[in-house]
């Protein structure tokens, strides 16, 4: 009996050890070209995509904590590095033609070098074009890599967008007006003055092929005060069409902030931009590069501040995805993008998990105060943006009881009739 118990205990220990090993012991095994590190610095692990998905229950669109060399990163799981922005890192699990995960799990940076950026290895290139990798100082192989789920579906919107494609050729959007093609529109949510606030793609950066359309739309709308979230003043002035643009002759604040809405850089920049709007009366516009992420968040804050409902905020935000990608309301993708992007961003900004029941105007006012606006500056901003409440002439209520008054009138009418009838009988 004792021998049996010992055998069972040993089996449990061995099984437990194997399970831990299977779950945790992922490695980067060396610096061999295109086995462990690619020409561009993508770093491969010994974990297959199939094991990563089926054995560990990860999926495309999840965010995962990656630990190695005393570093911890939170990265999205995507099939190609083009699913993340330039300069951003990701966990790459390639997708086969049948939609299944294939190959080995890799760590990569879009338009960057993961191996060098994160201190794993250094690249040497020879005159004949050949290349090789050597371990970075203090690094020895194999390198243990641990994966842990950060948020299921935490990057779903980015993953879905990466699966979409769009063109920057005007002729590919015959169903859109020039303004829609430029992602230019008036914001018309509850509380705003008509024609006072607009959002747009970049009116001077020619990269998307939309700048001239956006600039013409600004002029047609009479926009005079502009918040540029994407560029520094020198970068904007260097664009080839800037000098001759309508845009270049208006009041513009150049913020050049990134897309991390929780960062001190973004909050400080947004505070400067909102104060600029508060201090300068006019017709306003906010833009970034596409008019999608940074401009979308700022537009949502202003919409909430001025009295919009959550449905209005979401509807305006998602018009961008209709313009660029043809995403239709009511579809699974529409809902996923809205929830993963603007709803999630506002929940973080307002520190709430329930926007549906939140007082969005109060939450937005608290938010802008937290990033540096005074009450006086917020009031000035609201005065510049908000529609004045229509003065209503109060209806003077009748004095006394209406029913009693009608009764008295009826009696008087009856008495008058009796008197007239009596006089008529005397007359005849």
C-alpha positions in Angstrom: 0.0 0.0 0.0 2.8 2.4 0.9 4.6 1.6 -2.3 1.5 2.4 -4.3 1.1 5.7 -2.5 4.7 6.6 -3.2 4.2 5.7 -6.8 1.1 7.9 -7.1 2.8 10.8 -5.3 5.8 10.5 -7.7 3.5 10.4 -10.7 1.7 13.5 -9.5 5.0 15.3 -9.0 6.2 14.3 -12.5 3.0 15.2 -14.1 2.9 18.5 -12.3 6.5 19.2 -13.4 5.7 18.4 -17.0 2.6 20.6 -16.9 4.6 23.5 -15.5 7.3 22.9 -18.1 4.7 22.8 -20.9 3.1 26.0 -19.6 6.1 28.1 -18.7 9.3 26.9 -20.4 9.3 28.8 -23.6 12.7 29.8 -24.8 14.6 31.9 -27.3 17.4 29.4 -28.1 20.1 31.4 -29.8 21.1 33.8 -32.5 21.0 31.6 -35.6 19.9 33.5 -38.7 16.2 32.9 -39.6 15.9 30.3 -36.9 15.9 32.4 -33.8 16.4 35.9 -35.2 15.4 37.2 -38.7 17.3 39.7 -40.8 15.0 42.5 -39.5 15.4 41.6 -35.8 12.2 39.6 -35.3 12.8 37.1 -32.5 11.4 33.6 -32.6 10.6 31.3 -29.7 10.3 27.5 -29.6 6.5 27.8 -28.9 4.4 26.8 -31.9 1.4 28.9 -32.8 -0.8 25.9 -32.4 0.4 25.3 -28.8 0.1 29.1 -28.1 -3.5 29.1 -29.1 -4.8 25.6 -28.3 -2.5 24.7 -25.4 -2.5 28.2 -23.7 -5.9 29.5 -24.9 -4.5 32.7 -26.4 -6.0 34.2 -29.6 -5.6 37.0 -32.1 -6.7 40.2 -30.5 -5.7 39.3 -27.0 -3.1 41.3 -25.0 -0.5 39.3 -23.3 2.2 40.0 -20.7 5.6 38.9 -22.0 8.5 38.5 -19.5 12.1 38.0 -20.4 15.6 39.3 -19.3 14.0 41.2 -16.4 11.6 43.0 -18.7 7.8 42.8 -18.9 5.9 44.0 -21.9 2.2 44.0 -22.6 1.8 43.2 -26.3 -1.1 42.4 -28.7 -1.4 39.0 -30.4 -1.6 39.6 -34.2 -0.9 37.7 -37.4 1.4 40.3 -38.9 3.3 43.3 -37.5 1.3 45.5 -39.9 -1.6 45.1 -37.5 0.1 47.5 -35.1 1.3 51.1 -35.6 4.8 51.9 -36.8 7.3 51.5 -34.0 5.0 49.3 -31.9 5.9 45.8 -30.7 3.7 42.7 -31.0 3.4 39.0 -30.6 3.3 37.5 -34.1 1.4 34.3 -34.7 1.0 33.8 -38.4 -2.3 32.7 -39.9 -2.5 29.9 -42.5 -4.8 30.0 -45.5 -7.4 27.9 -43.6 -7.3 30.5 -40.8 -5.4 28.3 -38.3 -2.3 29.5 -36.4 1.0 28.4 -38.0 4.7 28.6 -37.5 6.3 29.6 -34.2 5.5 32.5 -31.9 7.7 35.6 -32.7 8.3 39.0 -31.1 8.6 41.9 -33.5 8.4 45.6 -34.0 6.6 47.2 -36.9 9.3 49.2 -38.8 11.7 48.4 -36.0 14.2 45.8 -34.6 13.0 43.8 -31.6 16.3 42.0 -30.9 18.2 45.2 -30.6 15.4 47.4 -29.1 15.0 45.0 -26.1 18.7 44.1 -25.5 18.7 40.5 -26.9 21.3 40.7 -29.7 23.2 42.9 -31.9 23.5 42.7 -35.7 26.7 42.7 -37.8 26.5 43.3 -41.5 29.4 42.5 -43.8 30.4 44.3 -47.0 29.0 41.4 -49.1 25.6 41.9 -47.7 25.7 38.9 -45.3 24.6 39.5 -41.7 24.8 37.7 -38.4 23.7 38.2 -34.8 25.7 38.1 -31.5 24.3 38.1 -28.0 24.0 41.5 -26.4 26.3 42.2 -23.5 25.4 40.2 -20.4 22.9 38.0 -22.3 23.3 34.2 -22.6 21.1 31.7 -24.3 18.6 30.1 -24.0 16.5 33.0 -22.8 13.4 32.0 -20.9 10.1 33.7 -22.0 6.9 33.7 -20.0 3.5 34.5 -21.4 0.5 35.5 -19.3 -2.9 36.8 -20.3 -3.4 40.5 -19.7 -6.8 41.0 -21.3 -8.9 38.7 -23.5 -9.8 40.6 -26.6 -7.9 43.6 -25.3 -6.6 44.5 -28.8 -9.6 43.2 -30.8 -10.3 46.5 -32.5 -6.7 46.8 -33.7 -6.8 43.2 -34.9 -10.0 43.6 -36.8 -8.8 46.8 -38.4 -5.6 45.0 -39.4 -7.8 42.5 -41.2 -9.5 45.4 -43.1 -7.9 47.2 -46.0 -8.4 50.7 -47.5 -7.1 52.7 -50.4 -5.9 56.3 -50.4 -7.0 56.8 -54.0 -10.0 59.2 -54.4 -11.4 57.2 -57.3 -11.8 54.1 -55.0 -14.5 56.0 -53.0 -17.1 57.1 -55.6 -19.9 56.8 -53.0 -18.3 59.4 -50.7 -18.4 63.2 -51.0 -15.0 65.0 -51.0 -15.7 65.9 -47.3 -16.4 62.3 -46.4 -13.3 61.1 -48.3 -11.3 63.6 -46.2 -13.1 62.3 -43.0 -14.2 65.9 -42.5 -17.5 66.6 -40.8 -19.3 68.9 -38.5 -19.9 67.5 -35.0 -23.6 67.8 -34.4 -24.2 66.2 -31.1 -26.6 67.6 -28.5 -25.6 70.9 -26.9 -23.2 72.2 -29.6 -23.9 75.3 -31.6 -24.6 74.5 -35.2 -21.5 74.7 -37.4 -19.1 75.6 -34.6 -17.0 72.4 -34.2 -15.5 70.1 -37.0 -13.2 67.2 -37.1 -11.0 66.0 -40.0 -8.0 64.1 -41.3 -4.8 66.1 -41.6 -5.4 69.2 -44.0 -1.7 69.6 -44.7 0.0 66.2 -44.5 -0.2 64.7 -48.1 0.6 61.1 -47.0 -3.0 60.0 -47.1 -3.9 61.9 -50.3 -6.7 63.7 -48.4 -5.1 66.9 -47.3 -6.3 69.1 -50.2 -9.8 67.9 -49.8 -9.7 68.6 -46.0 -8.2 72.0 -46.5 -10.9 73.0 -49.0 -13.5 71.7 -46.5 -12.0 73.8 -43.7 -12.3 76.9 -45.9 -15.9 76.2 -47.0 -16.9 75.8 -43.3 -15.1 79.0 -42.3 -12.9 77.3 -39.7 -10.6 79.7 -38.0 -9.2 78.0 -34.8 -7.5 74.6 -35.2 -6.1 71.9 -32.9 -3.4 69.8 -34.6 -2.7 66.7 -32.5 -0.3 65.1 -34.9 2.4 67.7 -35.9 4.9 70.1 -34.5 4.8 73.6 -36.0 8.0 73.0 -37.9 6.8 69.6 -39.2 3.5 71.1 -40.5 5.3 74.0 -42.1 7.6 71.6 -44.0 4.7 69.9 -45.9 4.8 71.0 -49.6 1.3 72.4 -49.7 1.4 74.3 -46.4 2.4 77.7 -47.6 -0.5 78.0 -50.1 -3.1 76.3 -47.9 -6.1 78.0 -46.2 -5.0 76.1 -43.1 -1.6 77.9 -42.9 -3.4 81.3 -42.5 -5.5 80.3 -39.5 -4.9 80.2 -35.7 -3.4 76.7 -35.1 -2.0 75.1 -32.0 0.5 72.4 -32.8 0.6 69.7 -30.2 2.4 66.7 -31.8 1.2 64.2 -29.2 1.2 60.4 -29.4 -1.8 58.0 -29.2 -1.3 57.0 -25.5 -4.3 58.8 -24.0 -3.1 57.9 -20.4 0.3 59.4 -20.9 1.4 62.7 -19.2 2.5 63.9 -22.7 -1.0 63.5 -24.2 -2.8 65.0 -21.2 -0.6 68.0 -21.0 -0.9 68.5 -24.8 -4.7 68.2 -24.7 -5.0 70.7 -21.8 -3.0 73.2 -23.9 -5.3 72.5 -26.9 -8.5 73.0 -24.9 -7.2 76.2 -23.3 -6.4 77.4 -26.8 -10.0 76.8 -27.8 -11.2 78.5 -24.6 -9.1 81.6 -25.3 -9.9 82.1 -29.0 -13.4 82.6 -30.3 -14.2 81.3 -33.8 -15.2 78.2 -35.7 -13.2 75.2 -34.4 -11.6 72.0 -35.9 -9.6 69.2 -34.4 -7.5 66.8 -36.4 -4.6 64.3 -36.1 -3.3 62.3 -39.1 -6.4 60.3 -40.1 -8.9 62.1 -37.8 -9.5 58.7 -36.2 -7.8 58.0 -32.9 -6.5 61.1 -31.3 -9.0 63.4 -33.0 -11.7 60.8 -32.2 -10.9 60.8 -28.5 -10.8 64.6 -28.2 -14.0 65.0 -30.2 -15.6 62.5 -27.7 -14.4 64.5 -24.7 -15.9 67.7 -26.1 -19.1 65.9 -27.1 -19.5 64.6 -23.5 -18.6 67.9 -22.0 -21.3 69.8 -24.0 -24.1 67.3 -23.3 -24.1 64.5 -25.8 -25.4 61.0 -25.1 -23.2 57.9 -25.3 -25.1 56.8 -28.4 -24.3 60.1 -30.1 -20.7 59.9 -29.2 -20.4 56.4 -30.6 -22.3 57.2 -33.7 -20.0 60.2 -34.5 -16.9 58.2 -33.7 -17.8 55.3 -36.0 -18.5 57.5 -39.0 -14.7 57.5 -39.5 -14.8 53.7 -39.9 -17.6 54.0 -42.4 -15.6 56.6 -44.4 -12.3 54.7 -44.4 -13.4 51.0 -44.3 -17.1 50.9 -45.0 -17.9 49.4 -41.6 -21.7 49.4 -41.2 -23.7 50.0 -38.1 -25.2 47.0 -36.5 -22.4 44.6 -37.6 -20.2 42.6 -35.2 -17.2 44.6 -36.4 -18.9 47.9 -35.7 -19.7 47.0 -32.2 -16.3 45.5 -31.5 -14.4 48.6 -32.8 -16.7 51.0 -30.8 -16.4 49.0 -27.6 -12.7 48.4 -27.9 -11.8 51.9 -28.9 -13.8 54.9 -27.8 -15.9 53.2 -25.1 -12.8 51.7 -23.5 -10.9 55.0 -23.8 -13.7 57.0 -22.1 -14.0 54.4 -19.4 -10.3 54.8 -18.6 -10.5 58.6 -18.8 -13.5 58.8 -16.6 -12.5 56.0 -14.3 -15.8 54.2 -14.7 -16.9 50.8 -15.9 -20.4 51.9 -16.7 -20.7 54.7 -19.2 -24.4 53.9 -19.8 -25.4 55.2 -16.4 -22.7 57.9 -16.0 -23.4 61.6 -16.2 -21.1 62.2 -19.1 -21.0 66.0 -18.9 -19.9 65.8 -15.2 -17.4 63.1 -16.0 -15.9 65.1 -18.8 -15.8 68.3 -16.7 -13.9 66.4 -14.0 -11.6 64.9 -16.6 -10.6 68.2 -18.1 -10.1 69.6 -14.6 -7.8 66.7 -13.8 -5.6 67.4 -16.8 -5.2 71.1 -15.9 -8.2 73.2 -16.9 -9.6 75.6 -14.3 -13.3 76.0 -13.9 -13.1 79.4 -15.5 -11.3 78.0 -18.6 -13.9 75.2 -18.8 -16.8 77.7 -18.6 -15.1 79.8 -21.4 -14.7 76.7 -23.5 -18.4 75.8 -23.0 -19.5 79.3 -23.8 -17.6 79.2 -27.1 -19.0 75.8 -28.1 -22.5 75.5 -26.6 -25.8 76.6 -28.1 -27.5 79.2 -25.9 -30.7 77.9 -24.3 -33.7 79.4 -26.0 -35.5 82.0 -23.9 -39.1 80.8 -23.3 -41.9 83.2 -22.6 -43.8 81.7 -19.7 -47.5 81.2 -20.1 -49.4 83.2 -17.5 -51.7 80.7 -15.7 -55.4 81.7 -15.3 -56.2 83.0 -11.8 -58.8 81.1 -9.8 -60.4 77.8 -10.4 -61.2 77.4 -14.1 -64.1 75.1 -13.4 -65.7 77.5 -10.9 -65.2 80.4 -13.3 -67.0 78.5 -16.0 -69.9 77.6 -13.6 -70.3 81.3 -12.7 -70.3 82.3 -16.3 -73.0 79.7 -17.0 -75.2 81.1 -14.2 -74.8 84.7 -15.5 -75.7 83.6 -19.0 -78.8 81.8 -17.7 -79.9 84.9 -15.7 -79.4 87.1 -18.7 -81.5 84.8 -20.8 -84.3 84.8 -18.2 -84.2 88.6 -18.0 -84.3 88.9 -21.8 -87.2 86.4 -22.0 -89.2 88.3 -19.3 -88.7 91.6 -21.1 -89.9 90.1 -24.3 -93.1 88.8 -22.8 -93.9 92.2 -21.4 -93.3 93.8 -24.8 -96.0 91.6 -26.4 
